[in-house]
């Protein structure tokens, strides 16, 4: 049996719609009594519940399920959110000509102050917080707008994370995955947390609002969607960090981003993919599933490309024949309505999942030269499969083992059905359930009672035939173009 009968290094290939890390939201949503979905750990860690609320500085900061937040509850969260909004509004309005650093998309703005006015107690809290926050450095990376702050307190220089909003995980300390600017702050409790809220970088799409937090290059979901559909504002920048110009002839700014790009989300390409998944989080999953059926290119050099290529080569079981060169590999994105019936079928049949190749024809240029748009040409088998998944009702009843969906553990066998490479190959996941093993052609013409699939390991598996007779027993995972 081919190596594909195992789980293809499930850490990377397995498909699932388990929840990803939550990366969008507003302050109000942070303090619901019960979070709608439990997020995966994003690795940022968190501050403990002993930290005081940065607004009232009287009650402990809210903490639940291992996550900590900068305020004690909804009331102070609203004050903080309003203070942030006023800080940004004042900063942008007071800056006569805000300078945008081409390499960092960061704004250089003067330190804002809340205007003197008669205010309600609620507004006074906002103004007080704005002024307290304004005492911290509000600077562009690599510059010092803090005046004589260093002289006033030369022993308190720290590295502060470059972020303006509370990360979902609640960690705005100097620990974790942050990019920093050397800033001068006091060492009073919560100061570094306030600093994290003040310093910001601009969204690379609208170039008007600050990024959601240090882990994002956009300000929110709308600009995140624009990033993947039409690209950033400045298309000459590195396609991973979007902060520095590309090296001539390359897509990234240097070796560091080039290495990170090998593990990047296949949709936004600006964040690391999440563990065994191929997207980075819930935002990209939401954007991707809005456009299903969808194929996302795994570029050469990306870990996904390398793994799929490696499995294809190791599954080529016919010696003496030339192995075709792979030109493109795409991840196939399906929505929940396609995947949920498959998952239910898998659970009902012992979770016995294997990976198989399916060769097919195509009548369009899908996959060539970056074309990812499915066609509407009648009889284009490839686009039909991607649009509706596999349909036993469309199978040829004159097949060697009757009307079913045929695949193979041997990539060479499946390739023979791709028109010599003019078609395409689909790497599928298949539920064998209880397989019925045959030793010759036409031994059965349908799935025998008590069994779920038919397997013919012809020539010791080098010409394997695997047949399922139920739509929900098979789903496409990757598209391979030659």
C-alpha positions, 0 to 999 in steps of 0.5 A, a space after each residue: 500500500 502506498 504511503 498515502 494510505 497513512 495520513 500524509 503527515 496529518 499535521 499539515 495535510 489534514 482538512 478540518 473546520 475546527 475553529 481557528 484563532 479569533 483575530 477580529 472583534 471589538 472591545 464589547 465582544 471581549 467581555 461576554 459572559 460566555 465566548 461564542 467559540 473557544 479560541 486556539 492559543 495564539 502563542 502570545 501568552 497573557 498577563 495575569 489576573 493580578 494586573 490592574 485595569 488600565 482605566 480605573 486602576 482600582 479593580 483587577 483586569 478581567 481574565 477568563 479561560 487563561 486570557 487576560 484583558 487590559 480593563 476590568 469590564 465593559 464599562 472601562 473597556 468602552 472608556 478605553 475604546 473611546 480614548 483610543 479613538 480620540 487619540 487617533 483622531 487628535 493625532 491625525 488632525 493635529 499632524 499637518 503633514 503626517 509622514 508615512 515611512 515607505 519602509 514601515 507605513 508608520 505615521 509620525 504625529 505629534 503627541 495629542 492632548 485632550 482639549 480643555 473642556 467642561 465634561 461629564 464624569 464619563 468624558 472626564 475619565 476619557 480625557 484623563 486616560 487620553 492625557 495619561 496615555 499621551 505622556 508616553 512616547 507617540 513616535 514613528 519607528 526609529 525616531 524620538 519625539 519624546 523630547 527630553 524624556 530620556 534625560 528625565 528618566 534615563 534608566 527606563 528605556 524599554 522595548 515596546 510592541 508596535 501595536 495600537 489595539 488590544 490583541 485578542 489574547 490580551 497580551 500587550 506586554 513585551 513578550 511574544 511575537 511583537 515588533 518593537 520600537 525603542 521607546 522611553 516610558 516609566 516603569 509604573 504598573 500598566 505603563 507598557 500596556 498603555 504604550 502598546 496601545 499608543 504606538 501604531 502602524 498604518 493599515 497597508 490597504 487603506 493607509 488611513 487607520 492603524 492596524 488591528 494589532 501587531 500581528 496584522 497588516 490591516 485595520 480590520 476585516 474589510 481591508 483584510 478582504 481587499 488585501 487578498 482580492 486586490 492587494 495592498 496600497 503599495 504593490 512594490 512592498 514585500 508581499 509578506 511584511 508589506 513594510 519594506 521594498 522587495 528585493 529586485 526579482 523577488 517577492 520579499 524584502 529579504 531572507 527573513 521574510 522569504 523564510 516566513 513566506 514558506 509557512 505563510 497563510 495561503 490566502 493573505 500570505 501575511 501571517 503564519 498559517 495556523 498549525 496543521 491548517 493552511 490558513 492563518 485564522 478565522 478572518 481568512 477562513 471567513 473570507 475564503 469560504 465566502 468565495 467557495 469553491 476556491 483554489 489557493 496556490 501553494 507557491 513553489 518553496 512553500 511547505 505545503 507545495 513541498 509536502 504535496 510534491 514529495 507525496 506525489 513522487 513517493 506514490 509513483 509506483 511504476 518504474 521505468 516511466 518518466 515522472 511528470 514535472 509539477 507546475 502548480 499546486 493549489 489548496 482546494 477550499 470547500 464550504 461547510 455544506 460540503 465538508 460536514 456530510 463527509 465528516 459525519 460519514 467518516 465518524 460513522 465508519 470508524 474514521 478510517 481515512 486515506 488519501 488517493 489520487 484522481 486523474 481527470 480531464 479539463 476543457 479550460 485553463 484553470 490552474 495555468 498561469 495563476 488562473 483560479 477562476 472555475 469555468 462554466 464550459 459544459 463537460 469540463 470534468 475538473 471544474 464540475 468536481 471542484 464546484 459540486 465535489 464528486 457525484 456517483 450519479 455521474 459515474 460511468 456504469 460501465 466501469 470495471 467495478 460498476 458506477 462509482 468514484 475511482 481513485 488510486 494510491 499510485 500517482 502514476 495510475 491516476 496520471 494515466 487518466 489526466 490525458 498525459 498531463 493536459 488534464 489535472 490530478 486531484 489529491 483526495 481524502 477517502 473514507 474506506 470504511 470496511 473495504 472489499 478486496 478483489 483480485 480481478 477485473 469485474 469481480 464485483 459491479 457494485 459495493 457488496 453488502 456489508 462493505 463500504 468500498 472496493 480495493 483492487 491492489 493490482 500489481 502489488 499496488 502499483 496500479 491500485 484501484 480504489 472505488 467508493 459508491 457514496 458521494 460523502 466518502 470522498 472529497 477533493 483536497 489539492 489540485 495538481 497541474 502539470 
